[in-house]
Amino acid sequence: MNGMDYIQQILNDDDINILLQKSNQTYHLQSICINNSNFTSSEIELSCRLAFLLIGLSFHENTNPKWAEYAYKLLKNIHIKENEDREIFDKIMGYELDNVSLIYYFYLSSLALILDKTISARLDLKQFVDFEDVESSWSQRVLAGIFKALFFLIRKSDGFEDIRRAISEISNLQKEQVKFEDQYLNQFDVQTQKEEALILVGLYHTSKALTETAEYLINGYNYKKRIDNVVRQHIDIALDLIPSDVRLRDFISIINKDLQSLIRHSIWNGTAFQDQIKKLCEFKSSHNILELLPSQRQAMQQNLFDVYANASIVQMPTSAGKTMLAEFNIVLTKSLRKDAKVVYVVPSRALVNQVYFDLRKDLSAIGFNVERTSSASEIDPTEADFLIADDVDVIVSTPEKLDLLIRRSHPSVEDVSLFIIDEAHTIENGERGARLELLIAMLRRERPNAKYMLLSPFLLGNTEALKDWLGGGNIINVDWRPSEKIVIGLKVTKTKATFNLLPSAYSFDLYQENEQVIKNPYQLVSKTPKDRILEFSCRHFSSKGKTELILCKGKGSANNVAEKIYSWIGNNINSDEIHLVQKYIDEELGCSTSFSKFLGKGVAVHHAGLSDETKLLTEHLIRQGLINYVCATTTIAEGVNFPVSSVYFDTYQRGQHNLLSANDFWNIAGRSGRTMVDDFGKIILPFNTHTNAETGKAILSKGAEELTSVLAKLFLDREYILETLIKERGIEILMAEYTDAFSPIFQYFVHLLNVSNNELAVDIDDLFKDSLVYFMLDNEQQRNKFIDLCKQIYLTIQARYANNIGVLKYADKTGFSVPSVLKIMHQKATNPAIADLDTWNVNVMFNRRNAENLTEKIKAISELRETGLGTDDTTAPFNPELVAKMIIRWVKGDKINAISSIHPHFIDNDADKRLTQFVSYMNQLRFKASWGLSALEGIVKGNEDEMKDSYIPSYVYYGVDNNPALAMRMLGIPRSLSLSLSQIITGSISDYSFTKLRNIINSLSLNDWDSLKPTRSKLSGEEWKYIVSILMK
C-alpha cells in the first residue's frame, strides 16, 4: 500500500468520515451566524491532528485537491480566539511563537490560496488583528514579521496600502536587526550560534522574497526582473541554509507557493502583451483591483484572446468578472484595427445604463469613447447625429435598438468589428429571444467580417452548435464563483428557528439535506407564519454594509413588504446621501411618498412603478452600502445587477401567472454574496407551508435549462403551419397563435425581401441556414424539413406582397408588422387628422388647450398589435383622449402626481398605490406611444426608401418639448432639470455632441448650478450637481 492509499484509508474510517461530515455542515452553518460550535474537546483535537496531516500533504504535487478542502474546513471550525481551542491547536500545530494565531491564519490563508479561494483568503485575514504583538526572541520576531507581511500581501484590504505595510513590516525588522541580532546570537554557544545564524539568514532571504513580491505588485510592468525567478532564488537559498528544522522548511515552502500564487493572480501577470491593455490594468490598479479573479485567469488560459476565432462563448457564473473580460476583448479588437467599432448588446434598457457606466468608467481612462443608445424606441435627429459626432469606439444598446439602427442603415453600426452579446441565454426567452436570434442571424449575413463574444452564466446543452452557428471559435467554461452559495429552507416560530440546508446544482455539496434548530433570539412582532419568517430573516441576515434582496410577486407586494420591514426597524440612518435622494424623489413625484420614507431606515423598493432616475439613485445607495433591504419584483432577473449579501424569495412567481424558471431563479440567486464582503451568498426560501417548501425544492432540483431556440416550436408544429399558410388569412392566424416565434421570423423574412429587392435569384435555401435552430437540429433530414418550412413561409409572404414592395419596406424600417403598416397606410389615406402635415407640428400636437389632434393619432396607433395601447384593461381602461392629455402634460413637464389625476383609474387616496400604478403605466405608455407615433409619422411624412427621423417620438418618451432639453435627457439629466440646464446650449444643437455637453456640465461652478437649477426646486445647486454626477457618467 502506497502513502496515498494509506491516507485515503484513514479518511474512509467511520469516525473520521463522521468528523468530516460534521465539519462540512458546521462550516456552512457558521456562515449563517449560528453559534453552534458543538465540537467536543476530543473532536477539536482530532480535527487539529487530521488538518495537520492533510496540510502536510496538500502542498505537494499530485495530491487530491479534496484534502486541502477538508483541511480548510477543519481549521475554519477551530475558534482560535477561544482559549480551549487555541490551547489544543498550539499543542498539536504550534511552533516556537508566542502568538499561535499567526500559524493558524498562515495555514488557513495558504489553504485558501491553493484552493483558488483568493477572496476567502482575504476575508479570513480581515479577522487577524494581532499585528502589533511582539515576539520574545529575535528569530521568533523575524518569523512573525514574515507571516504578518505575507498576510498584508494576501489581504490587500486597502489595495496598495496593505502592500506598503508589508514592505514596512520587513523594513522595521531590518532596522531592528542591528539592535537585536547580536544580543540574540550571543546567548548561544559557538556551534549553536552558527546554526541559528544560518536560520536567520534563511529567514532574511525569505523576507527578501516577500519584499520583492511586494515591489512587483506595486510597480507592475515597471518591475524589470523575472519575479518568479527572483522569489525562487531567495527561497532556494533559504531552504539550503535551514537543512534540519523540518517545520520551518515547511513554512518557507508554503510561503513560496503563496508568493507564486500571488504573482500568478496579479493583474500584471499575462496582461503585458498589449499597450492599451496595460493602461487598462494600470487604471484598475489605481482603484485597488490588484489581481485577476481565478475565473478571469481561467478564461484567459482557455484562448480567450484567440484573434483567429470568429466567436468566443464565455459561460461564467454571475459576478465572476465577465465585464472585465469583455473590456479586454474590446481593447484587443481596437489594437488590431484602430478604427474598429464595438457594439455591446444587453437585454434590457435598465442594463444598458449599468453596463454603460461600467465601461465608460474603465475605458474612457485609456482614451476610448463609450456611448449608449437612448432608451427611446426610435432614433431622433439629435441621437442620429450625436452617435456619429464623436469617434465612438463602443456603443451599448438593447437588441431592439440595434435592430432599428441596422434596418435604418445608420452609419454608427455600418462597420462593426465585434458584437458582444451579454446575458446570451435570453435567446431562449419568448418573442424577444427569437428576435435576438434572428438579429444575430441578420448580423452574420450583413456584417460577415464581424466577430462575436457571447457572455452568460447559463449556456448548457449543445454549445458546439452555438459555436458553429457563429462561424467557429472557442467555448470557455468557468465554474469558479466569488462566493459559495448556501440555500436555506427556513421555518420560524416564536421560540425557535429551523434551518434546512438544501443541496442544489449551484451550491455546496451536502452529504444529505441537513436540518438545524436553534432558539429564536429575537422578539418577533409578526403574526402570520410567513411574515414571521421574513422578519426573522431581516433581523438575522442583514447588517450594516450587507444588503438583503427580497423578491416579491408584484409592485404592490414589494411596497407592502417594504412597509412591514420599515415598521420592524428601529432608528433612521443618518446619511446626507439618503436625505438628498429622498428630497429628489419627493420633488420628482410632486408629493411625499413612502418610497422616500423607506430609504430613511435603509429600506428600498425597486420595480416598474419607479422612474428610471429613482431606480438609478436607489442602486447608487445600494452600492454605497447604505441600503440594508431591497424589495424588488422577480422581473429584476434580466434587469440590473447590484451587490447583495442574501436573497429572500417571498415568491417563486414571475409576473402574474408564470413560475420562475431555474435560469431565472439562479440568475437572481447567483447575485447573493458580495465580492470581498461575503464568504457565502445566502439564498433563503420560506418554508411556511408544505407546498411552498416543495415548490422551492423542485426549482432547486432542476439546475439550469439547456439552451434552445424559440424558433424550434415552428419546426415541431411544421405540418399545422404548412396547412395554415395556404388559408386566406393564414399569416394573420399564425401571427396570433405563435406570437413568440412566427412574428419575429415574419419580420426577418420581410427584411430579407427588402434588402434583396424581391429578386428570386437570391439563394433562398442559404438564407435560412443562418438561424440557430438550423444548427441545433439533430440530422440532415430535420434540417431539410426546417428549410422547406421556412421556404414556404418566405414564398407565401413574397407572393402575397409581391405587388406592394412599399409595404414591406415600411415594415422593415419601422419594425411593425405588415398588417400594422397597412392599417397606418389606410389611416393616411382616409383620415385628414393623420395625413395633414400641419397636424404634426409640435405646438399643435402638444397643445394643452386642445388635445383633439393628438387624440386622433393615439386612436390610430391603438389599433396596432405592437403598441398594445388598445388592449390595456384593468390597469387603465383605454381612453384615447385621456391618454393624449396625459402625454401632453408629460411633455410639458408637469409633476407626475399632477398628471396621474387626469385618469379616473389613478384617483386613489393612497399616494403609494396611485403613483406605483401610474408610473408603471406611464413607463409603458411613453415607450409604446413613442414607437407608434414614430411609425405613423414616418409613413405619413416619408417614403418607403427613406424614413425621416423625427423629434416627436423622443419628446413623448423623455417628457420634453424642445431639442436642447431632449439632448439633456439623453445624457441622463432628470426631466425636471432638463429645461433649465439646457440653457448651456447656445446656437444650433448640431454644433454639440454628447462629449462636448458632458464637458460643459462637468465644468459648471456652484454659482452656475444655483442659476441653472429649476426655479421652484427645493434642491440647491450643489445638490443638483451631485444628483447629476450619479445619473450622468
C-alpha positions, -999 to +999 in steps of 0.1 A: +000+000+000+015+034-010+012+066+011-018+080-008-038+048-003-029+048+033-042+084+037-074+075+019-079+045+042-077+069+071-102+092+056-126+063+050-126+053+087-161+057+101-151+081+129-130+102+105-158+103+080-183+113+106-160+141+117-156+153+081-193+154+076-198+173+108-170+197+098-187+203+064-221+210+079-207+232+107-186+252+082-217+262+064-239+266+094-214+290+109-218+312+078-254+318+086-245+332+120-254+302+141-232+298+172-235+260+170-199+251+176-208+219+194-174+202+188-161+184+219-125+188+231-117+154+216-132+163+183-113+196+182-081+176+189-089+151+162-097+180+138-063+196+145-044+163+140-063+155+108-059+190+095-021+189+103-017+157+084-037+169+054-019+203+053+014+185+051+002+166+020-018+194+004+012+214-008+028+185-025+024+179-062-003+155-075-022+152-042-060+150-040-074+186-040-102+174-017-076+170+010-069+207+011-106+214+012-110+190+042-081+207+060-095+242+053-130+234+067-115+216+097-095+248+105-125+270+100-143+251+127-115+258+152-122+290+171-087+303+176-098+332+197-113+308+223-088+297+250-096+259+248-094+257+210-063+278+209-045+256+235-054+224+217-042+239+184-010+251+199-003+217+214-007+199+181+002+225+154+021+252+173+057+263+168+082+285+186+059+315+185+042+332+214+012+341+192-001+308+179-028+327+158+000+336+133+003+299+125-035+293+124-041+322+099-010+313+079-023+278+073-059+290+067-050+316+041-024+293+024-050+266+020-075+291+006-050+302-020-042+267-031-079+261-034-083+292-056-104+308-028-085+340-031-114+361-018-119+338+011-082+341+020-085+379+020-117+378+041-102+353+066-073+376+072-095+406+080-102+387+112-065+387+122-058+418+143-027+409+162-003+429+140+011+448+170+021+418+191+058+414+196+076+380+200+101+374+228+131+363+208+147+377+176+142+346+155+105+345+165+102+382+158+116+377+123+093+347+115+063+366+130+072+396+108+074+374+077+039+360+085+025+394+091+040+408+059+026+378+040-009+385+055-007+421+042+002+409+007-027+384+006-053+406+023-049+438+002-078+453+020-067+488+012-051+479-021-015+493-023-016+505+013-016+469+026+013+461+002+032+490+015+025+478+051+041+445+041+072+464+030+072+485+061+069+453+083+101+439+067+118+473+068+112+476+105+128+442+110+159+454+091+161+484+113+158+463+145+183+438+132+213+459+144+197+461+179+186+426+185+205+401+163+239+401+182+221+401+215+201+371+204+231+351+190+254+358+219+232+337+242+243+305+224+275+285+222+296+288+191+281+258+173+245+268+181+254+304+171+264+292+137+232+271+132+210+300+145+228+325+123+221+303+092+185+301+102+183+339+105+200+343+071+175+319+056+146+339+071+162+371+058+162+356+023+125+346+028+117+382+038+135+394+007+113+372-014+083+389+002+096+424-004+104+416-040+069+403-045+055+435-029+077+456-052+063+437-081+027+441-070+033+479-066+054+486-097+037+462-121+050+465-156+079+487-144+094+459-124+123+449-145+132+414-132+116+380-136+097+380-103+091+342-102+128+336-107+138+361-080+114+346-055+126+311-063+162+320-059+157+335-024+136+306-013+161+280-026+189+298-006+167+299+025+159+261+023+196+253+017+206+273+048+180+255+070+186+218+065+174+204+098+143+223+110+117+204+091+088+225+103+105+258+094+114+244+060+077+235+055+067+271+064+091+285+039+080+261+012+044+271+017+053+308+017+069+301-017+037+286-030+017+316-016+040+341-033+039+323-066+001+322-063+000+360-056+023+366-086+002+343-108-031+361-099-016+396-101-033+419-126+002+424-142+007+387-150-001+378-186-015+412-194+016+429-208+012+418-244-006+449-255-001+486-245-038+496-242-045+465-220-015+475-199-031+510-195-064+495-186-048+473-159-029+503-145-062+522-142-078+492-125-049+490-100-054+527-092-088+516-080-074+488-058-080+460-083-046+443-080-054+408-091-075+389-116-101+366-102-094+329-107-124+328-131-108+355-153-074+338-152-090+305-162-109+322-192-076+337-204-060+303-203-087+289-225-077+310-255-100+340-248-077+362-269-075+340-299-076+366-327-084+339-353-116+328-337-149+342-351-166+337-317-158+334-280-186+319-260-180+325-223-200+307-197-192+321-163-212+325-130-228+358-121-204+383-105-173+363-116-158+391-137-173+388-172-173+425-178-136+429-174-130+400-199-153+419-224-132+450-218-100+431-226-116+418-258-127+454-267-091+467-262-076+438-282-101+444-310-091+481-311-054+472-311-059+450-342-078+478-360-075+513-348-109+524-362-127+493-350-162+497-337-177+475-309-214+471-301-222+457-266-257+443-266-277+438-233-312+425-229-329+454-211-329+492-211-320+492-174-290+471-181-278+495-208-272+522-181-253+499-158-230+484-185-225+519-200-215+533-166-190+504-160-175+505-195-172+543-196-155+544-162-128+520-173-124+525-210-126+563-210-095+562-188-075+548-217-090+571-243-119+551-256-152+568-263-182+548-249-218+558-257-252+543-253-282+543-275-312+561-259-340+542-243-365+556-268-379+531-293-369+554-322-340+574-334-344+612-335-321+635-355-301+646-324-293+610-314-286+601-350-261+630-352-246+625-318-238+588-323-215+598-351-205+633-340-176+619-319-154+590-329-174+565-308-155+533-301-181+513-281-219+516-283-241+499-256-275+490-269-305+468-265-312+442-293-343+462-303-324+495-307-296+478-326-321+461-349-336+495-357-301+511-364-293+482-387-326+484-406-322+522-409-286+517-422-273+541-396-236+549-400-228+542-363-233+504-369-222+503-405-188+488-399-187+468-366-157+446-357-171+430-326-205+423-312-207+414-275-239+397-265-244+398-228-269+375-210-269+354-241-291+328-226-320+352-231-320+340-267-345+313-255-369+338-239-400+341-259-405+366-287-376+387-275-353+357-276-365+348-312-358+384-322-323+383-307-316+350-326-327+365-359-309+397-352-277+378-348-285+358-380-290+391-398-257+405-385-239+374-396-253+379-431-249+416-434-217+421-413-198+390-424-164+402-411-176+409-375-166+387-346-188+377-316-184+374-279-213+357-260-215+361-222-238+341-199-240+323-166-261+296-183-252+281-217-258+245-212-266+219-239-253+220-274-228+248-272-209+233-301-239+241-323-239+277-309-202+280-318-207+266-353-236+290-358-213+319-351-187+307-375-164+287-352-143+297-322-137+290-286-161+278-259-149+289-225-164+273-194-155+286-160-172+274-128-153+295-102-176+316-080-166+347-060-186+333-030-201+299-022-239+297-023-258+283+006-296+276+002-316+277+034-352+265+038-364+285+068-392+278+093-397+301+123-419+301+154-419+325+183-394+302+202-373+286+176-359+287+140-353+257+118-327+259+091-328+233+063-295+234+044-305+223+009-284+207-019-286+222-053-267+223-086-250+256-078-244+255-041-220+234-019-220+196-018-241+183+011-238+147+023-275+149+028-302+175+035-293+189+069-317+204+095-305+226+124-328+240+151-318+270+172-335+291+199-351+321+183-331+351+198-355+378+185-387+392+199-407+390+167-439+410+163-453+394+132-485+373+135-485+351+104-460+322+098-448+337+065-443+372+080-425+357+110-400+340+086-395+373+068-390+393+099-365+367+113-346+367+080-344+405+080-331+406+116-308+377+112-292+381+077-288+418+073-264+441+090-245+473+082-229+470+047-248+438+039-279+441+018-308+416+017-328+414-016-364+403-010-381+390-042-418+399-043-447+389-066-455+424-079-452+461-074-479+463-047-465+433-029-430+449-029-444+481-014-463+462+013-432+441+023-411+473+024-437+488+048-436+458+071-398+459+072-398+496+079-421+490+108-397+464+123-366+485+122-358+510+149-337+540+141-333+561+109-299+561+091-281+594+094-268+599+058-267+630+037-268+609+005-300+592+016-316+626+026-307+640-008-323+611-027-354+614-005-357+651-015-352+643-051-379+616-052-405+638-035-397+667-059-398+644-090-432+630-080-446+662-067-456+649-033-443+629-004-445+591-006-434+560+014-407+553-013-386+582+001-397+575+037-385+539+035-350+550+025-346+567+058-343+533+075-323+517+047-353+501+030-358+505-007-382+493-033-371+485-069-398+478-095-415+492-127-435+517-106-405+539-102-389+563-126-356+554-143-338+581-123-352+569-089-341+534-097-306+546-106-303+566-075-315+537-054-289+514-070-263+540-061-273+539-025-271+501-025-236+502-039-226+527-013-237+502+014-265+525+027-294+502+019-300+470+040-332+458+024-343+459-012-379+448-020-380+441-057-401+422-082-388+390-099-385+408-132-352+420-119-338+387-132-329+404-165-325+439-151-298+454-130-271+437-111-264+453-077-245+437-049-264+419-022-254+395+006-286+374+007-317+368-014-350+360+001-377+345-022-410+358-009-425+343-041-415+319-069-437+335-095-426+357-123-453+381-133-489+372-126-490+336-137-456+321-146-434+302-122-397+312-121-376+291-144-344+276-130-324+300-151-343+330-137-341+316-102-303+312-104-298+345-123-313+362-092-299+339-065-265+339-081-261+376-071-261+367-034-227+371-018-208+405-022-173+402-036-148+410-008-177+412+018-193+377+019-177+343+021-212+329+014-242+341-006-273+332+014-304+321-006-334+319+018-366+300+009-396+304+034-409+270+044-441+284+058-462+257+041-455+222+027-465+235-008-440+264-006-412+241+006-419+216-023-420+243-049-387+257-038-370+223-037-384+215-072-368+246-087-335+237-069-335+202-083-337+214-119-304+232-124-302+254-155-321+245-186-303+236-218-302+263-244-329+260-270-341+281-299-376+297-297-380+290-334-379+253-328-416+255-319-423+262-356-404+230-366-423+209-341-456+222-354-445+221-391-475+202-405-500+225-389-482+256-401-479+244-436-517+237-436-525+271-422-503+290-446-524+282-476-556+296-460-568+331-470-557+347-437-532+321-428-504+345-420-526+365-396-537+333-379-501+321-373-490+355-361-518+354-334-511+318-324-473+319-325-465+354-312-431+343-298-418+326-329-438+335-361-440+373-357-402+376-354-394+352-383-421+370-404-403+403-398-369+387-406-382+375-439-397+409-447-362+424-441-346+397-464-372+405-491-365+442-487-327+440-489-329+415-518-353+438-537-377+409-541-353+391-565-359+354-569-323+350-578-314+351-541-304+317-528-334+311-506-321+279-491-290+297-479-310+324-462-324+301-436-292+284-427-282+314-406-306+306-377-295+289-345-323+264-348-309+251-380-276+242-363-294+227-333-315+202-353-302+166-349-297+155-385-298+165-422-333+153-427-346+176-399-326+205-413-340+200-448-376+199-434-369+231-415-355+248-446-386+236-466-409+251-439-390+285-439-391+285-477-428+280-478-433+309-453-409+331-473-426+323-507-461+329-492-451+363-480-434+371-513-465+360-533-489+379-511-470+412-511-450+410-543-470+438-558-467+460-528-430+463-520-435+497-504-454+480-476-425+456-470-400+485-469-421+504-444-425+472-423-387+466-424-378+502-414-404+507-386-403+472-371-441+470-373-457+440-390-472+442-425-508+442-412-500+471-389-483+491-417-514+485-439-536+499-412-514+530-409-514+535-447-552+532-446-553+559-419-531+581-440-554+577-470-587+583-451-581+604-420-571+641-426-561+644-389-534+619-397-524+629-432-523+667-428-486+675-423-496+707-403-510+685-376-475+671-369-463+705-357-450+702-321-471+731-309-502+718-325-497+682-312-489+691-276-515+718-271-527+720-235-559+736-245-568+713-274-559+676-272-581+666-302-551+664-327-530+641-305-562+621-296-568+612-332-532+599-336-534+579-303-566+564-316-549+553-348-519+537-332-540+520-305-553+497-333-518+484-340-510+450-324-474+461-315-483+491-293-509+472-271-524+506-262-560+495-270-557+462-251-550+478-217-579+469-195-579+467-157-547+487-152-562+517-170-592+513-193-582+527-227-594+562-235-575+579-263-585+614-252-572+609-216-541+592-229-534+622-252-539+647-223-515+627-201-489+627-228-493+664-234-488+673-197-459+648-195-442+665-225-449+699-209-430+690-177-459+686-152-452+668-120-461+631-120-486+634-092-505+661-111-506+640-143-519+610-125-550+629-115-562+631-152-572+594-154-600+584-130-584+549-126-555+566-108-575+587-084-567+569-051-562+584-017-532+561-011-504+580-029-481+550-029-506+528-046-517+555-071-482+565-081-469+530-083-496+521-107-494+553-126-456+555-130-457+518-142-484+527-167-466+559-178-434+540-184-452+516-207-472+544-223-443+566-233-425+537-248-454+523-268-468+557-278-434+570-290-429+539-311-464+540-326-462+578-333-428+572-350-442+547-374-473+568-380-453+600-387-426+582-407-452+567-431-472+599-434-441+622-440-416+599-456-414+573-484-406+536-484-370+543-494-362+568-467-378+571-432-372+606-419-361+608-383-384+629-361-382+645-327-418+639-317-414+603-306-384+612-284-403+642-269-430+617-259-406+592-245-385+617-225-412+642-215-398+674-230-409+697-258-377+711-273-344+698-287-319+713-262-339+697-233-341+664-252-303+664-255-301+669-217-324+639-212-303+617-234-273+625-212-292+612-182-304+646-168-336+644-149-368+656-166-374+684-141-338+698-146-335+693-183-353+725-194-333+749-172-300+732-176-304+732-214-296+769-213-260+759-216-267+752-252-263+783-273-269+783-310-276+751-330-278+718-313-259+704-343-228+722-330-227+699-300-221+662-292-225+640-261-189+645-251-190+683-256-221+686-235-207+664-207-176+685-206-196+717-203-218+703-175-188+689-156-171+723-157-200+743-142-193+761-110-216+761-079-228+796-089-236+782-123-256+754-108-275+778-085-285+799-115-294+769-137-315+749-112-353+748-117-369+780-103-391+763-077-368+735-068-362+727-031-328+712-041-298+736-040-275+739-070-249+719-051-274+691-045-284+691-082-248+689-092-243+658-070-275+641-084-263+647-120-228+633-111-246+600-103-270+600-133-247+613-159-214+595-163 
